[in-house]
Amino acid sequence: MARASRLTETFSQDPDFARGYDQAQSYVLIGNALRNLREAKGLTQQELARRTGLDQADISKIENGRWGRRGMSIDVLDRILPELGFRISRSIEPIPGTRVTAEEKAAMLTMKELLVGG
């Protein structure tokens, strides 16, 4: 067994490690999907960077699954995805079975409007 596999197996018992590992894997998968979409559109990283106002180096990092210390940014995806023919659809809904007061519903609708756009 490779050393990395042994380490992953050992540390995967730690919930914090497992959560971080899963998050890193999802970033790599999202980055691969973004690269595939960009290439399908016939765009270079440089062209996508120009269209989105991002640096080409940032596009490269994102496509390689390196999202920085704060993780994935919805704002960055909102800049990239339209250039690839897609958008993020966001919503805020109460958890099924949760009682929601009129005040809470008003707050939820305000947040929903801000997220989705007016």
C-alpha positions in Angstrom: 0.0 0.0 0.0 1.3 3.4 -0.9 2.4 5.7 1.9 -0.3 8.3 1.0 -3.0 5.6 1.1 -1.9 4.4 4.5 -2.0 8.0 5.8 -5.4 8.6 4.3 -6.7 5.4 5.8 -5.2 6.2 9.2 -6.4 9.8 9.4 -9.8 9.1 7.8 -10.9 7.9 11.3 -10.6 11.5 12.4 -13.9 13.3 11.5 -12.1 16.7 10.9 -9.6 15.1 8.6 -12.4 13.2 6.8 -14.4 16.3 6.3 -11.4 18.3 5.0 -10.4 15.4 2.7 -14.0 15.2 1.3 -14.1 18.9 0.8 -10.8 18.9 -1.0 -11.9 16.1 -3.3 -15.1 18.0 -4.2 -13.0 21.0 -5.1 -10.9 18.9 -7.5 -14.1 17.4 -9.1 -15.6 20.9 -9.5 -12.4 22.1 -11.0 -12.3 19.3 -13.5 -15.9 19.9 -14.5 -15.2 23.7 -15.0 -12.1 22.8 -17.1 -14.3 20.4 -19.2 -16.9 23.1 -19.7 -14.3 25.7 -20.6 -12.6 23.4 -23.1 -16.0 22.4 -24.6 -16.7 26.1 -25.3 -13.3 26.4 -27.0 -12.0 29.0 -24.4 -8.5 29.3 -23.1 -7.9 30.0 -19.5 -6.6 33.5 -20.6 -9.9 34.2 -22.5 -12.0 33.0 -19.6 -10.0 35.2 -17.3 -10.5 38.2 -19.5 -14.2 37.7 -19.7 -14.6 37.2 -15.9 -12.2 39.8 -14.7 -10.2 37.1 -12.9 -6.5 36.4 -13.2 -5.5 33.5 -15.5 -3.5 32.1 -12.5 -6.7 32.0 -10.5 -8.6 30.1 -13.2 -5.7 27.6 -13.2 -5.9 27.2 -9.5 -9.7 26.7 -9.5 -9.5 24.1 -12.3 -6.9 22.3 -10.3 -9.1 22.2 -7.2 -7.2 24.8 -5.2 -9.7 27.3 -3.9 -7.7 28.9 -1.1 -8.1 29.0 2.6 -11.7 30.1 2.6 -12.8 27.4 0.2 -15.1 27.7 -2.7 -16.6 31.1 -3.5 -20.1 31.3 -4.9 -19.2 34.8 -6.2 -16.4 33.4 -8.3 -18.6 30.7 -9.7 -21.2 33.4 -10.5 -18.6 35.1 -12.6 -17.3 31.9 -14.3 -20.4 29.9 -15.0 -22.3 32.4 -17.2 -19.3 32.5 -19.6 -19.7 28.7 -19.9 -23.5 28.9 -20.4 -24.6 28.1 -16.9 -25.8 29.8 -13.7 -26.2 28.9 -10.0 -29.7 28.7 -8.8 -29.9 29.5 -5.1 -32.8 29.3 -2.7 -33.5 29.4 1.0 -36.3 27.1 2.2 -37.3 26.0 5.7 -36.3 22.6 6.7 -39.4 20.2 6.4 -41.3 20.0 9.6 -39.9 23.3 11.0 -42.4 25.9 12.3 -41.6 29.3 10.8 -43.0 32.5 12.3 -44.1 35.4 10.1 -41.0 37.3 11.1 -38.7 34.4 10.2 -40.6 34.0 6.9 -40.1 37.7 6.1 -36.3 37.4 6.9 -36.1 34.3 4.7 -37.8 36.0 1.8 -35.5 39.0 2.1 -32.4 36.7 2.0 -33.8 34.8 -0.9 -34.4 37.9 -2.9 -30.9 39.1 -2.2 -29.4 35.8 -3.2 -31.5 35.2 -6.4 -31.6 38.9 -7.4 -34.5 41.3 -7.6 
